[in-house]
Amino acid sequence: MAGLLGGGLLLVAASMAASIADRADVPVEAVSATTVTVAVGAVILVGAGVLAFALSKSRDIVLLSAAATFLILLSIAGLFSIGLLVLPFAVGAVFLLVRRSSGRGGLVPSLFAGPAIAVGLSLLFVVWVQPPVVECTEGGASTNSRPWWSEGTSSGEETSVQGGAGRASSGSIETPSGRYVFRCTDGELTQFRPIGRG
């Protein structure tokens, strides 16, 4: 059962990293080399955690430390919203982890495995769910910011025109690979090209 769970976690991590790497070739996704490196590092972290989980004799401690780490991360990420509701569960999980591990020896690999898996998967998820820098809707276009580790910014401006053929929005945006102009027509991205090139 442990091998199946570990293999499943590693498969999920590798699939998410492959999806992130595939998006690196699409300019509107603005996935930088640094972001791909972060994703690969997160897979390595998950792999190390899965290996420690497979070798551990205290798998309950691994699972409990992973849950506690995930709840702490969720509490921090949503500190001013849902994080306050999750925080008591995080504290409870840490308290339970301390009680379950006190008096037991040789828990270092087990205590490393859980946080490694939780941090690696959380980091991959944050990168994986990043929307493209420009999204077109029927009502215009929106620009999205990038993660803090990406180079460059994702700020942009937009102008809208309502015409006989439909609604068009255009603007420019700065990405890690340079400044781009974009155009959305009737909710579809019809242009996304570097400024200065045809």
Secondary structure, 3 states (H helix, E strand, C coil): CHHHHHHHHHHHHHHHHHHHHHHCCCHHHCCCHHHHHHHHHHHHHHHHHHHHHHHCCCHHHHHHHHHHHHHHHHHHHCCCCCHHHHHHHHHHHHHHHHHHHCCCCCCHHHHHHHHHHHHHHHHHHHHHCCCCCEEEECCEEEECCCCCCCCCCCCEEEEEEEECCEEEEEEEEEECCEEEEEEEECCEEEEEEECCCC
